[in-house]
Amino acid sequence: MVFTLRTLATAFLFLLTLASVIPAQEIDVSSLEKIGPVTGFTKTEKGITLNCRDSSQVQLTVLAPDLVRVRASFTKAIPARDHSWAIAKENWATPQWTVTESAEVVTIATSELEVVVHRSPLLIDFRDARTHQTINADQQPMAYDGKGILQKIQFDPAAGMFVAAAKKLGFEEHFYGLGEKAARLDKRRGFFVNWNSDTPGYTEGRDPIYQTIPFYIGLQNGAAYGIFFDNSYRSYFEFGRWSQERIWFGAEGGELNYYLFYGPSIKKILGRYADLTGHMPMTPLWSLGVQQCRYSYYPESVVEEVVRQYRERELPLDVIYLDIHYMNGYRVFTFDPSRFPDPKGLIERLDKQGVKTVVIVDPGVKYQPSSPLTISRGRASPNPELDRQDQRYYVFDQGTENNYFQRRKNGQLFIPRVWPGDSVFVDFTLPDARRWWGDLHRAYTDNGVAGIWNDMNEPADFIDQTGKNQIDVVSYDEGENSTHAKNRNVFALLMSRATYEGLAQLQPERRPFVVTRAAYAGIQRYSTMWTGDSNSTWDSLALNVPMFTTLGLSGEPFVGSDVGGFIGRANGELLVRSYQIGFLAPFFRNHHAIDGYDQEPWRFGKYYEDIIRKYLKLRYQLLPFLYTTLEAAHRTGVPLFRPLMLNYQDDSNTYNLDDQFMIGDDLLVAPIVKPDLTSRLVYLPKGIWYDFWTNKKYDGDKMIRVDAPLETVPMFVRGGAVIPMGPEMRHVGERPFDPITFAIYPDEKGFASATLYEDDGNSLAYQRRGFRRTKLEVRHVAQAYVVKTSAPEGDYKPGARNFVFLIKPMATAKTVSVADEGTARAIEIRY
């Protein structure tokens, strides 16, 4: 009955969030007041400030040759306070730039970009400095709601004034990004709202959902630009939904503050976006392993049985999760004394089997005031997480004593309702509160927990999912004492930051592993993510590819979903097809709801289990390739899981292709996302391609039909690629990566190349050259292939092992095995 009521409550709250969606046609940015003409400007070392007739100011700051910031203040001077939780890099080495003016325009020029400001009306064009072609241009002057005509749609009209920028819509312009959206890859003709929302069971078109990433990429005629609208208020992006002339973005408060990135390469834009908002740190290698979860596995005997079944069935596994039922009465930073009486012992037993433990930590702290009579005057417990908690709850007591919890404007504690019932939320904008929250994770690290899963951090509130119950909640916000309208969308970012920094402080030589549901721009600095409470349906499965690729185009490289779906009932076919996508996503976890049918790999019979085992084992064989590609994402900002258009930006056939994806530059996958299909069309871009399973060779730049029985997901390797692969293993660390097999797929000229990245997979030594990067090239010479390996870069020593070089597409595969001597060398493979 409890779960039935909970399901009904969730459905009701979901309907409330639907009711709060703002129709695009209700916002007419052309009716807003426009910024005044330019009357003059002043120049500084880093840019210029435009002064306007209506006392407005616009600041143009040159951060890099391909990056300019636009910051506007309407009818008043730009304020001195300039703070963003999203920005990682604030001090940029100013590049060479010039400013020139005429009676009509003021022009800033770098080696890559021209910013042309028309004086009257004030319109900004961004142009390629070499070709002088316009890449992005204002359709109308920047606008603001000085008369309050949009207050009826604002979450909190008292918190700010609506601001907006409108851009010209190109006839062939495509739009990508905006983070987590239940939508197709190309956002052209779409309208999107950013307001972090708990939306279980979302379907295509439901918006907003869990995250806010106000960053998008525009692509036209093969050239790309990016815009990051750094504004944490509820924001809107309309990509030509109701206009043939313009797109626009705006927010319900705050500044009109955006960054313009110029490519023309999308990969270059992603690298610069990572420079600005932060690069993803390397996660532990085990985080790329198979992960299993359920809401919830309990008691501890059930957890051990799940792991036992994985091992007995020869199914690889690296991680098991504990959902909310491990806690004592849903109190975070505690363990239930009856279900988990010895968490350290349990976790040690799992660890001996090569399985790490990750626990869920929600933001809701149980509201449990302690009377003076129940407050112990003796020495504090050395392990308060194991205490009974019924008389006093140490987390609530500490937070209350230090005034770390959110309060309303009237000074009263804000008391939402989540899993513990009446609860409180931490004000994560307080530096001391973040440190305290991070330190609380000792309750987990001391017991051997390997990672933290932050859930419910939109933040969800069972009283009201729209946020209205929190409208008067005040956050410190660097001394601004701002309200929920500004802070909702950054709540999860700051919670993840507190978690990450706490783990880093408690275990300074271990890489933190954090998973989050909600987020704001910059989240990649602190956390991986998954796509929330999806459905066990084919429609939901089809969303995996565009959602994963869109997140990658939005600066979040480490992504995944609940394999099999979270809500509803899967079947064997759906589960297999879900694994055939998930086994190549960075975050690879099977997870399901408490009231749903079990969906561990063996639940639908041996036939389906055997197919799933095949892909789990292949996942581990591909770890050298996946880890190398993940390190490139860390270093460059270019994701592992990619849409084809990212690798083939000049090929318009890829611009809205969202049922295929690529892993890195080299592996193309065309999954089945509908039932009862055993073949499908696959688009192969220009070049040579090889079927991963049969080695059959195809010429690209065409559509082909391929067989796809349930046992097989269509996969193709780019001609010119080398795929490094390791041995089968049941978990990371079970055995060394020995041998490493380099599967070579020559292009039409007989050439192939690759890089292999390695480190210890756990420590921060990779930041101090504790890595090994080996490059190799393969050339066809007469009746042989010659493989040249470079002298490795870095100081990491993997130990003695063998390299195997395998020419895959030959009628009889040719193989040579040599000892890895850690030096430059040439190996000849004759045929």
Summary of the structure (lengths in Angstrom):
residues: 831
radius of gyration: 27.1
end to end distance: 70.1
largest distance: 89.1
contacts: 2953
relative contact order: 0.09
helix: 24%
strand: 29%
